[in-house]
Structure formats: C-alpha cells, structure tokens
Amino acid sequence: MIKKFLAIGVVAFSLASCGNDFDTAAQAMCDCMAEAEAGETEDLGFDMSSINYGACALSVGVDIKDEQFAKSIESKCPDLSDTHTEYIEGL
C-alpha cells in the first residue's frame, strides 16, 4: 500500500515538474525571440520570424510539438502563439 502511494506521488511530482519544464522552456523561447527580433536591424524583404523561431526551438530543451508547450507559449508570450502554430504545421 505504501508503495502505491509512493508511486502515485512520484508520478504526480513528475507531471508537475514537466509543466514547469514547459513553462521554463516557453520563457526561454520568448526571451530568445525577443533577442532575435531586437537584433534585426535591416529589412531583408521577408519575414524572419519562422527562421528565428526554428533557431530558438533548438535551444529550449523540450519537445516543442507537445501540446503543453503550446499552452505554455500562449501563457508566457501570447504574441508568439500564431508563430508557434505555423512553425509546427510546417514541420
């Protein structure tokens, strides 16, 4: 019986920490995109947001296709929600 409670506790903690991982990764994505957009000083004639998003996605350390990551993006930086959706659809 104690083993069942322990197992349930471990699973619950794992799920809770996964949400935190996605929140942390979403914040990292927000920060990375803000830096990338701030670094764009010259108009190249096309939208760089997808390219920047792809570069930033490599550094966040979670599965960006996971629905929880999409929810975290919506929560942390809603202005990137459409960019995220477009990027995932293009994969």
VENKA-V959769 format. One record per residue. RES is the residue in one small letter. OMEGA is omega in radians with two decimals (* if undefined). Layout:
BEGIN
RES&OMEGA / RES&OMEGA
END
This chain:
BEGIN
m&3.13 / i&3.12 / k&3.12 / k&3.12 / f&3.11 / l&3.14 / a&3.12 / i&3.11 / g&3.14 / v&3.13 / v&3.14 / a&3.12 / f&3.13 / s&3.13 / l&3.13 / a&-3.12 / s&3.06 / c&3.09 / g&3.10 / n&3.10 / d&3.13 / f&3.09 / d&3.11 / t&3.13 / a&3.11 / a&3.11 / q&3.08 / a&3.11 / m&3.12 / c&-3.12 / d&-3.13 / c&3.14 / m&3.10 / a&3.10 / e&-3.12 / a&-3.13 / e&3.10 / a&-3.13 / g&3.14 / e&-3.10 / t&-3.04 / e&3.11 / d&-3.10 / l&3.11 / g&3.07 / f&-3.08 / d&-3.13 / m&-3.00 / s&3.14 / s&3.11 / i&3.10 / n&-3.13 / y&3.11 / g&3.12 / a&3.14 / c&-3.12 / a&3.14 / l&-3.02 / s&-3.02 / v&3.00 / g&3.04 / v&3.07 / d&-3.07 / i&3.09 / k&-3.14 / d&-3.11 / e&3.12 / q&3.09 / f&3.11 / a&3.11 / k&3.13 / s&3.08 / i&3.11 / e&-3.11 / s&-3.03 / k&-3.12 / c&-3.07 / p&3.12 / d&3.10 / l&-3.07 / s&3.13 / d&3.11 / t&3.11 / h&-3.12 / t&3.13 / e&-3.13 / y&-3.13 / i&3.10 / e&-3.14 / g&-3.13 / l&*
END
